[in-house]
Amino acid sequence: MVNITKRSVNTYKILSVISDNPAFLFGEFKESRIKHGMSTARFEKCFKCNHRFTNDEPVYFACVSQKGNVFFCKDCADECSKEIRKAPTD
């Protein structure tokens, strides 16, 4: 048998992130999505570090190129917010 391993790297531009105020608790979001028959799969982990959210954990909104709205954990939201403020404007 022959194995083939493929890896791809994607780079996304963070357009905005709200780090000073959590959107809501993940469990509230999940409950609402399930109630309306909507999937939560793409929101269950921090977009940046893949930390899996617990139901009682606050999530932070970010807007990312090619993906739209995503969730960040507090640490990633703070880190990215600082980087955005330091970055020169185009």
C-alpha positions in Angstrom: 0.0 0.0 0.0 1.2 3.5 -0.8 0.2 6.5 1.4 -0.2 10.0 0.1 -0.2 13.0 2.5 -1.5 16.3 1.3 -1.4 19.5 3.3 -2.7 22.9 2.4 -2.1 26.3 4.0 -4.7 29.0 3.9 -4.1 32.6 4.9 -7.0 34.7 6.0 -7.1 38.5 6.6 -8.8 39.5 9.8 -11.0 42.4 8.9 -12.4 43.1 12.3 -12.6 41.6 15.8 -14.5 42.6 18.9 -12.4 41.7 21.9 -13.8 44.0 24.6 -17.3 42.6 24.7 -18.2 38.9 24.2 -21.1 38.3 21.9 -22.8 35.7 24.2 -22.2 32.4 25.8 -21.6 29.6 23.3 -24.3 27.4 24.9 -26.9 30.1 24.2 -25.8 30.3 20.6 -25.8 26.5 20.2 -29.3 26.2 21.7 -30.7 28.8 19.4 -29.2 27.3 16.3 -30.4 23.8 17.2 -33.9 25.1 18.0 -34.0 26.5 14.4 -32.6 23.4 12.8 -29.3 25.0 11.9 -25.8 23.5 12.2 -23.3 24.7 14.8 -20.3 22.7 13.3 -18.3 25.6 11.9 -18.7 27.6 15.1 -17.8 25.0 17.8 -14.1 25.9 17.8 -12.1 29.1 17.9 -11.3 29.9 14.3 -7.7 30.8 15.1 -6.5 28.2 17.7 -9.1 25.5 17.4 -10.0 25.6 21.1 -13.4 23.8 21.5 -15.9 26.0 23.2 -17.8 24.9 26.3 -21.4 25.8 26.8 -20.7 28.4 29.5 -17.8 30.0 27.6 -18.1 33.5 26.1 -17.3 33.8 22.4 -16.1 36.8 20.5 -17.1 37.9 17.0 -14.5 38.4 14.2 -14.9 38.9 10.5 -12.4 37.1 8.4 -11.8 37.3 4.6 -13.2 34.3 2.6 -15.1 33.1 5.7 -17.2 35.9 7.0 -18.2 35.9 10.6 -16.4 33.5 12.9 -15.9 33.0 16.6 -12.7 33.6 18.6 -11.8 32.6 22.2 -10.9 35.5 24.5 -7.1 35.0 24.1 -7.2 35.0 20.3 -9.6 37.9 20.2 -7.3 40.0 22.4 -4.2 39.0 20.4 -5.8 39.8 17.0 -7.3 43.0 18.2 -3.9 44.2 19.3 -2.3 43.2 16.0 -5.0 45.0 14.0 -4.4 48.2 16.0 -0.6 48.0 15.4 -0.9 47.3 11.7 -0.4 50.2 9.3 -3.5 51.2 7.3 -3.5 50.5 3.6 
